[in-house]
Amino acid sequence: MQFTIATIALLSTLAAAAPTTNVARGTGDTFNLVLTSVNLAPEDLEILNAGNWVVASRNLRAELVPDRTQANLFYQYSPEDRIGTASTGLVITPGGTATISSGKPVELVNNNGTSGITILTNDDGLPALSYDEGRFQACVDDQGIFLSHIAAGQRQLAACASVDLVSVCSSIGVGGPLTGQLGKPVAVDCYSS
């Protein structure tokens, strides 16, 4: 069988365009939330393009920090799909308009948590933080870089950057599971650290 240069070029183009499926490499009861990509970061957030950033509890909210030893250990609780740490749950307060997000921080509230926050496989095949078909953005203020939720149909704020947060299996971090307030910890898809 002979191939022409045009045929080889076409086959190479098709192979390069073919989607690759990244699957979670395991499951775990404890995980860190790790920043995997930053889209169109404004100048104040360009620092997120360097190093490894993780989610930690700071100022009663979910903040991004560059030190993995400060990462919170997260758990997914069932039956209501809530994500929490040792003593707090992630709380998303809806807001904004139909097209613009509010920029409210994702909070960490004692013995509470928004139902429906979970780890799902995203469009890239990665096990990622998910809530109500929306996405997340990183914003900065005088206290640090914090997470905010963008509902479906809303756009990110100009001063914020759209981010993806992947679950990475880990036993390294701060905290242990809550004792029943949010439900029972369950295993989630995550990457091995």
N, C-alpha and C positions, 0 to 999 in steps of 0.2 A: 504494500500500500504506500503510495506516495502522497505527500502533502505539499501544497504550494505555500509560498510565503504568506499569501493572503489568508489561507486556511489556518495556518499556524498562528498568525496574528489574531484571527477571530477566536480561535480556541483559547488563546492566552487571555484575551479580553473577557470572555465568558467565565473562565476560571477565576479571574481576579474579582469579577463582579458577583460571583456566587456567594450567598450568605454563609457565614461560618457560625456554627452553634457553639456557644460557650455554655457549658452546663456546670452547675454547682458541683464541687468536688467532694461534697460530703454533707452531713447534717450535724447539727449540734444544738445543745440546750442553751449555751451561752455564746454570745457573739458581740463583736465590736461593729459599729457602723463606720465605714471607711469611705472617704471621699474618693471617687474614681475619675470623675471628669468635671471640668468647669467650662461652661460655655459663655463666651463673650463677657469676660470679666472686666468690669470697670477698673480704673486705675487703683482705687482703694482696695480692691480684692485680687489684684494680680499676684499677690503673694501666695494665693492658693494653688498656683501653677507650679510651685516649688515644694518639694518634700512630700511627706505623707501626713494627711490631716484626718483626724478622727473626731467623733462626737463625744463631748464630755458635758457633764452638768455643771454649769456656771451661772451664777446670778438667777437661779430658779428657771433657767431656760436651756435649750440645747444649743451649745456653741461648738464651733470647730476649733480644735487646738492641734499644733504640730507635734505633740509629744504623745506617742502611743501609750506610755506608762500612765498617762492621765485619763485615758479612755475609760468610759463607763462600760461595764459588762451589761449587756441588754438581754432580755428574755422576751419571748412571745408567749402571752398567756391566752389560754382558751377557757371558756367556749366563745368569748366575744372578740377575739383577735385584738388584743391590746399589747403594745410594746412598752416595757418598763425596765427600770433599773432595780437596785436593792430596795429603795424606799419610795421611788417616784414612778409615775407613768407619764408617757408623752401625751400632751394635751394640745390639740389643734383647735383654735377658736376661729370659726369662719368669719369672713368679713370682706370689705372692699366692695367694688361694684361688679356688675356682670362681666366686665372686661378687664378690670384692674385689681390686682391683689391688694390686701390691706397692709402687708408688710409686718403683721403681728408676729412676734417670735413664737416658735414652738416651745411650749412651757414644759417643765418637769414638775408635776404636782404630787405631793404626798398622798399615797393611798388612792390615787385616781388615775384615769387615763381615758383617752378618747377611743371608743369602740370602732373597730374597722381598720386600725393601723396595723399593717402586716408586712411580711416579707414575701414578695412575689417575684417571679421571673419577669424581667423587663424585656423590651424589644431586642436588646443585645444578648439575651440569654443569661443575664446575670441576676443573682438573687438580691433584689434591691428593696429599700424601704418604699412602701406604697400606701396611699390613702385616697380613697374615693375618686379614682381615675385622674388625680391631680399630679403635681410634681413639686419639687422643692427648690428654694432659692437660698443663697447665702447673702446676708446683708451685714453691714458693719455700722457700729455706733461707738460711742466713747467707752463702752464696757467690753467690746470684743466683736468677733464675727459670729453671728447667730443664724440659725435656720428659721425659715419662714415657709409656709405652705402656699402654693398657687393652685387654686381650684380649677377644674376643667373649664376651659373657655376664657380664663383670665390670662393676662400676659404678666411677665415678670416686671418688677420695678426697674427703672433705668439705673438706679444706684446699686442694684443687686445682680448676682450672677446665678444662672440656672445651674444646679448641681445634681449629681447622681450619688447616692449613698448605698454601698453594697455591704451585705452582711459577711463578716469574716469570722469563721469559727475561732473562738479564743477562750482561754481561761485566764488571760492576763487582763487586768483592769480592776476597776473599783466596784465593789458591791456583790451581793448575793441575791437570790430570788426573794420576792415578797412572800409572805406567809398567808396566802389565800385571799388578800384583798382584791386582786385583779383576776384571779382564777389560778389555773394550774399551768406551770411552765411546760411548753411543748417544744419538740425539736423543729428546727427550721433548716432550709437549704442554706448553705454557707460555704465559702471557700476556706480551705485549710490555710492556717497562717504559717 
